[in-house]
C-alpha cells in the first residue's frame, strides 16, 4: 500500500481487499491483525458487513447495467 494512511486503516483496507477478492481466504489471523491495531469484534463485524454489502450492491448494479448509459 502506498497511500499515507495509519497502520490501523491500512490493516482494515487490506482486509476489505482480501474480502472483496476471495472471502474464503480470510482466517482468524486476519481478525487477530485487526484486533492488534485496535478493532474490537463489533468493529470487525461492521467492517465486514459494510464491505460485503458494497460488493453485493455493486455486483447487482453491474448485472443490471445500472450506470452504464
Phi, psi and omega in degrees: 000137182245350180288146180282084179238160178294162178302316180300315179293325177297317178296318179297316181294319176299321178297315182291327175295315179298318178300319182289318184281319182198087184299337180286348180274353179286134180230180178298336177299318178299319179292323177296320178298319177296317178297323182296335179257012170110000179274131176268180184300321179296318179295320179297319177298315180297316178302314182296313182296317181293314179297316180295321180296315179297320176300314180298306186293326176293322178293320177298311180299317179297318181295328181269357179075019181292130178085004181271346180256000000 
